[in-house]
Amino acid sequence: MEHKDPFVEKLQVVIRFAVRILAVMMVLVILLGVLDVAWTLYQKLINQPVFILTISEILSTFGAFMAVLIAIEIFVNITIYLRDDVIHVKIVVATALMAVARKVIILDTEKTSGLDLVGLALLVVACSLAYWLVHDMPSFSVRFGRAKSAEEAKEEQ
C-alpha cells in the first residue's frame, strides 16, 4: 500500500537502504563461509591419515556447506525483497526447512536427549507441512511498501 504521508515514505527509504546494507553484509558472510569451508576441508585432508575423512568430519563438513547454502538462501530472500517489496513465504519456509535439515544432518545422537529428538522431529514435520502448504499456494506472499500495479496483479494470476 502506498503512503501519502511523507514521513512514512522517508522511513521506507531508510528501510530499503538498511536492506541493501544487509545484502552487502550477507555477501561478505557467504564469501567468508566459503573460505572457512575450503580451509577446514584442506586442514582435515592434510592431517594424518592424509586424504581420509572420518564420518564425523564428513558430517561437520556437510554442516558447514549447508550453513553457506542457508546464507545464500537468506541473500535470495533479501534480494527478492529489494526487487519486489515482497517477502515470499515459500522461500522463507524453504530456508527454514534447510536449516532444520542441516541440524538433523550434523546432529550427534549420542549427546542428544530423546525429548530433543522428538522436538526436532516435530519441527521437521511442521516445516515440511508448511512448505507443502505454501507450495500449493504459489501466490501466497506478504507485500510491504508499495501497492501492486494492475499489471503485477494480472501477472500473478
MODELLER restraints for C-alpha pairs under 7 A, 6 or more apart:
rsr = mdl.restraints
at = mdl.atoms
rsr.add(forms.Gaussian(group=physical.xy_distance, feature=features.Distance(at['CA:1:A'], at['CA:145:A']), mean=6.12, stdev=0.5))
rsr.add(forms.Gaussian(group=physical.xy_distance, feature=features.Distance(at['CA:1:A'], at['CA:146:A']), mean=4.63, stdev=0.5))
rsr.add(forms.Gaussian(group=physical.xy_distance, feature=features.Distance(at['CA:1:A'], at['CA:147:A']), mean=4.13, stdev=0.5))
rsr.add(forms.Gaussian(group=physical.xy_distance, feature=features.Distance(at['CA:2:A'], at['CA:145:A']), mean=6.62, stdev=0.5))
rsr.add(forms.Gaussian(group=physical.xy_distance, feature=features.Distance(at['CA:2:A'], at['CA:146:A']), mean=4.81, stdev=0.5))
rsr.add(forms.Gaussian(group=physical.xy_distance, feature=features.Distance(at['CA:2:A'], at['CA:147:A']), mean=5.69, stdev=0.5))
rsr.add(forms.Gaussian(group=physical.xy_distance, feature=features.Distance(at['CA:3:A'], at['CA:9:A']), mean=6.52, stdev=0.5))
rsr.add(forms.Gaussian(group=physical.xy_distance, feature=features.Distance(at['CA:12:A'], at['CA:145:A']), mean=6.89, stdev=0.5))
rsr.add(forms.Gaussian(group=physical.xy_distance, feature=features.Distance(at['CA:16:A'], at['CA:82:A']), mean=6.96, stdev=0.5))
rsr.add(forms.Gaussian(group=physical.xy_distance, feature=features.Distance(at['CA:19:A'], at['CA:78:A']), mean=6.87, stdev=0.5))
rsr.add(forms.Gaussian(group=physical.xy_distance, feature=features.Distance(at['CA:23:A'], at['CA:75:A']), mean=6.16, stdev=0.5))
rsr.add(forms.Gaussian(group=physical.xy_distance, feature=features.Distance(at['CA:23:A'], at['CA:78:A']), mean=6.20, stdev=0.5))
rsr.add(forms.Gaussian(group=physical.xy_distance, feature=features.Distance(at['CA:26:A'], at['CA:71:A']), mean=6.98, stdev=0.5))
rsr.add(forms.Gaussian(group=physical.xy_distance, feature=features.Distance(at['CA:26:A'], at['CA:75:A']), mean=6.06, stdev=0.5))
rsr.add(forms.Gaussian(group=physical.xy_distance, feature=features.Distance(at['CA:30:A'], at['CA:68:A']), mean=5.89, stdev=0.5))
rsr.add(forms.Gaussian(group=physical.xy_distance, feature=features.Distance(at['CA:30:A'], at['CA:71:A']), mean=6.11, stdev=0.5))
rsr.add(forms.Gaussian(group=physical.xy_distance, feature=features.Distance(at['CA:30:A'], at['CA:72:A']), mean=6.68, stdev=0.5))
rsr.add(forms.Gaussian(group=physical.xy_distance, feature=features.Distance(at['CA:33:A'], at['CA:68:A']), mean=5.71, stdev=0.5))
rsr.add(forms.Gaussian(group=physical.xy_distance, feature=features.Distance(at['CA:34:A'], at['CA:68:A']), mean=6.72, stdev=0.5))
rsr.add(forms.Gaussian(group=physical.xy_distance, feature=features.Distance(at['CA:37:A'], at['CA:64:A']), mean=6.07, stdev=0.5))
rsr.add(forms.Gaussian(group=physical.xy_distance, feature=features.Distance(at['CA:37:A'], at['CA:65:A']), mean=6.66, stdev=0.5))
rsr.add(forms.Gaussian(group=physical.xy_distance, feature=features.Distance(at['CA:44:A'], at['CA:53:A']), mean=6.93, stdev=0.5))
rsr.add(forms.Gaussian(group=physical.xy_distance, feature=features.Distance(at['CA:45:A'], at['CA:51:A']), mean=4.51, stdev=0.5))
rsr.add(forms.Gaussian(group=physical.xy_distance, feature=features.Distance(at['CA:45:A'], at['CA:52:A']), mean=6.30, stdev=0.5))
rsr.add(forms.Gaussian(group=physical.xy_distance, feature=features.Distance(at['CA:45:A'], at['CA:53:A']), mean=6.91, stdev=0.5))
rsr.add(forms.Gaussian(group=physical.xy_distance, feature=features.Distance(at['CA:59:A'], at['CA:105:A']), mean=6.78, stdev=0.5))
rsr.add(forms.Gaussian(group=physical.xy_distance, feature=features.Distance(at['CA:59:A'], at['CA:106:A']), mean=5.62, stdev=0.5))
rsr.add(forms.Gaussian(group=physical.xy_distance, feature=features.Distance(at['CA:60:A'], at['CA:106:A']), mean=6.13, stdev=0.5))
rsr.add(forms.Gaussian(group=physical.xy_distance, feature=features.Distance(at['CA:63:A'], at['CA:102:A']), mean=5.83, stdev=0.5))
rsr.add(forms.Gaussian(group=physical.xy_distance, feature=features.Distance(at['CA:63:A'], at['CA:105:A']), mean=6.98, stdev=0.5))
rsr.add(forms.Gaussian(group=physical.xy_distance, feature=features.Distance(at['CA:63:A'], at['CA:106:A']), mean=5.81, stdev=0.5))
rsr.add(forms.Gaussian(group=physical.xy_distance, feature=features.Distance(at['CA:66:A'], at['CA:102:A']), mean=6.08, stdev=0.5))
rsr.add(forms.Gaussian(group=physical.xy_distance, feature=features.Distance(at['CA:70:A'], at['CA:95:A']), mean=6.26, stdev=0.5))
rsr.add(forms.Gaussian(group=physical.xy_distance, feature=features.Distance(at['CA:70:A'], at['CA:98:A']), mean=6.73, stdev=0.5))
rsr.add(forms.Gaussian(group=physical.xy_distance, feature=features.Distance(at['CA:70:A'], at['CA:99:A']), mean=6.59, stdev=0.5))
rsr.add(forms.Gaussian(group=physical.xy_distance, feature=features.Distance(at['CA:73:A'], at['CA:95:A']), mean=6.04, stdev=0.5))
rsr.add(forms.Gaussian(group=physical.xy_distance, feature=features.Distance(at['CA:77:A'], at['CA:91:A']), mean=6.86, stdev=0.5))
rsr.add(forms.Gaussian(group=physical.xy_distance, feature=features.Distance(at['CA:80:A'], at['CA:86:A']), mean=6.91, stdev=0.5))
rsr.add(forms.Gaussian(group=physical.xy_distance, feature=features.Distance(at['CA:81:A'], at['CA:87:A']), mean=5.71, stdev=0.5))
rsr.add(forms.Gaussian(group=physical.xy_distance, feature=features.Distance(at['CA:85:A'], at['CA:143:A']), mean=6.20, stdev=0.5))
rsr.add(forms.Gaussian(group=physical.xy_distance, feature=features.Distance(at['CA:85:A'], at['CA:144:A']), mean=5.41, stdev=0.5))
rsr.add(forms.Gaussian(group=physical.xy_distance, feature=features.Distance(at['CA:85:A'], at['CA:145:A']), mean=5.92, stdev=0.5))
rsr.add(forms.Gaussian(group=physical.xy_distance, feature=features.Distance(at['CA:86:A'], at['CA:141:A']), mean=6.75, stdev=0.5))
rsr.add(forms.Gaussian(group=physical.xy_distance, feature=features.Distance(at['CA:86:A'], at['CA:142:A']), mean=5.78, stdev=0.5))
rsr.add(forms.Gaussian(group=physical.xy_distance, feature=features.Distance(at['CA:86:A'], at['CA:143:A']), mean=4.46, stdev=0.5))
rsr.add(forms.Gaussian(group=physical.xy_distance, feature=features.Distance(at['CA:86:A'], at['CA:144:A']), mean=5.78, stdev=0.5))
rsr.add(forms.Gaussian(group=physical.xy_distance, feature=features.Distance(at['CA:87:A'], at['CA:141:A']), mean=5.98, stdev=0.5))
rsr.add(forms.Gaussian(group=physical.xy_distance, feature=features.Distance(at['CA:87:A'], at['CA:142:A']), mean=5.34, stdev=0.5))
rsr.add(forms.Gaussian(group=physical.xy_distance, feature=features.Distance(at['CA:87:A'], at['CA:143:A']), mean=6.43, stdev=0.5))
rsr.add(forms.Gaussian(group=physical.xy_distance, feature=features.Distance(at['CA:88:A'], at['CA:141:A']), mean=4.70, stdev=0.5))
rsr.add(forms.Gaussian(group=physical.xy_distance, feature=features.Distance(at['CA:88:A'], at['CA:142:A']), mean=6.54, stdev=0.5))
rsr.add(forms.Gaussian(group=physical.xy_distance, feature=features.Distance(at['CA:89:A'], at['CA:140:A']), mean=6.69, stdev=0.5))
rsr.add(forms.Gaussian(group=physical.xy_distance, feature=features.Distance(at['CA:89:A'], at['CA:141:A']), mean=5.27, stdev=0.5))
rsr.add(forms.Gaussian(group=physical.xy_distance, feature=features.Distance(at['CA:90:A'], at['CA:131:A']), mean=6.48, stdev=0.5))
rsr.add(forms.Gaussian(group=physical.xy_distance, feature=features.Distance(at['CA:90:A'], at['CA:134:A']), mean=5.59, stdev=0.5))
rsr.add(forms.Gaussian(group=physical.xy_distance, feature=features.Distance(at['CA:90:A'], at['CA:135:A']), mean=6.55, stdev=0.5))
rsr.add(forms.Gaussian(group=physical.xy_distance, feature=features.Distance(at['CA:93:A'], at['CA:127:A']), mean=6.78, stdev=0.5))
rsr.add(forms.Gaussian(group=physical.xy_distance, feature=features.Distance(at['CA:93:A'], at['CA:130:A']), mean=6.90, stdev=0.5))
rsr.add(forms.Gaussian(group=physical.xy_distance, feature=features.Distance(at['CA:93:A'], at['CA:131:A']), mean=5.84, stdev=0.5))
rsr.add(forms.Gaussian(group=physical.xy_distance, feature=features.Distance(at['CA:94:A'], at['CA:131:A']), mean=6.45, stdev=0.5))
rsr.add(forms.Gaussian(group=physical.xy_distance, feature=features.Distance(at['CA:97:A'], at['CA:127:A']), mean=5.58, stdev=0.5))
rsr.add(forms.Gaussian(group=physical.xy_distance, feature=features.Distance(at['CA:97:A'], at['CA:128:A']), mean=6.83, stdev=0.5))
rsr.add(forms.Gaussian(group=physical.xy_distance, feature=features.Distance(at['CA:100:A'], at['CA:124:A']), mean=6.55, stdev=0.5))
rsr.add(forms.Gaussian(group=physical.xy_distance, feature=features.Distance(at['CA:134:A'], at['CA:140:A']), mean=6.66, stdev=0.5))
rsr.add(forms.Gaussian(group=physical.xy_distance, feature=features.Distance(at['CA:139:A'], at['CA:156:A']), mean=6.69, stdev=0.5))
